[in-house]
Amino acid sequence: MALTKTQRRQRIKNRIRKIVSGTEMQPRLSVFRSNKEIYAQIVDDVTGKTISAASSRDKDISSVKGTKVDIAALVGKSIGEKAVKAGVEKIAFDRGGYLYHGRVKSLADAAREAGLKF
């Protein structure tokens, strides 16, 4: 029987997580995308703590009107600024099983412009 989109994404995500792991020196930038919203968080997998997080539901971002790709860029900029403020510059990007295209790519590019290196 064929896999559903969600099952396929979960398999890819598990494959990626075997390789990509966040440390104190290089935490992981994890992305989750729903139909309406996009979420990003920087995680230290060794201690299991979230260093910073941003989403399209944040007050300053949710009030902005625009396409989902534009909103994803704002989330990327926000997470990049929060990470730099927390002292994180180098990260490992975890696309969460999604294709590196559209909203995920927009978020990643904006995070790079905000000062993150990956």
C-alpha positions in Angstrom: 0.0 0.0 0.0 1.2 3.5 -0.8 2.4 5.9 1.8 0.4 9.0 2.7 2.2 12.4 2.5 2.4 12.5 6.2 3.9 9.0 6.5 6.4 9.8 3.7 7.4 13.1 5.5 7.8 11.2 8.8 10.1 8.6 7.2 12.3 11.3 5.6 12.3 13.3 8.9 13.6 10.2 10.8 16.3 9.6 8.2 17.4 13.2 8.5 17.4 13.2 12.3 19.8 10.2 12.3 22.3 12.5 10.6 21.5 16.1 11.8 21.8 16.6 15.6 22.2 19.8 17.5 25.0 20.4 20.0 25.9 23.3 22.2 28.3 24.7 19.7 26.1 24.0 16.7 22.4 23.7 17.6 19.7 22.5 15.2 17.3 24.8 13.5 14.1 22.8 13.2 11.3 23.8 10.9 7.6 22.7 11.1 5.1 23.8 8.4 1.4 23.5 8.6 -1.1 24.6 5.9 -1.5 28.1 7.5 1.5 28.6 9.8 5.2 28.0 10.0 7.3 27.4 13.1 11.1 27.4 13.7 13.1 26.6 16.8 16.7 26.3 17.6 17.3 23.2 19.7 20.3 21.8 21.6 19.7 18.1 21.4 22.4 17.2 23.9 20.6 18.9 26.8 17.1 18.7 25.1 16.5 22.5 25.5 15.1 25.0 23.0 17.4 28.0 22.8 14.9 30.2 20.8 11.8 29.9 18.8 9.7 31.9 16.4 6.5 31.3 14.4 4.0 33.0 12.2 1.7 33.2 15.2 4.0 35.7 17.0 2.3 39.0 17.6 4.6 41.1 15.5 4.5 38.7 12.6 0.8 37.7 12.6 -0.3 41.3 12.2 1.6 41.5 8.9 -0.4 40.8 5.7 1.3 39.0 2.8 1.9 35.6 1.1 2.9 32.6 3.1 6.4 32.8 1.6 6.8 36.4 2.7 5.6 35.5 6.2 8.1 32.6 6.3 10.9 35.1 5.5 9.8 37.2 8.5 9.9 34.1 10.7 13.4 33.3 9.4 14.6 36.9 10.1 13.1 36.7 13.6 14.6 33.4 14.5 18.0 34.6 13.1 18.0 37.7 15.2 16.9 35.8 18.3 19.7 33.3 17.8 22.4 35.9 17.3 21.2 37.7 20.4 21.4 34.3 22.3 25.0 33.9 21.1 24.4 31.3 18.4 25.9 31.9 14.9 26.5 28.4 13.4 23.6 26.0 13.2 22.6 22.7 11.5 19.5 23.1 9.4 16.7 20.5 9.8 14.1 20.9 7.1 11.8 18.4 8.9 11.2 16.2 5.9 9.9 19.0 3.8 11.4 19.8 0.4 13.9 22.7 0.4 11.6 24.9 -1.6 9.0 27.6 -1.1 8.4 28.5 2.5 11.2 26.4 3.9 13.7 27.9 1.5 12.4 31.4 2.2 12.8 30.9 6.0 16.4 29.5 5.5 17.5 32.4 3.3 16.1 35.0 5.7 17.8 33.3 8.6 21.1 33.4 6.7 20.6 37.1 6.0 20.0 37.7 9.8 23.5 36.3 10.5 23.2 32.5 10.9 25.7 30.3 9.2 24.7 26.9 7.7 
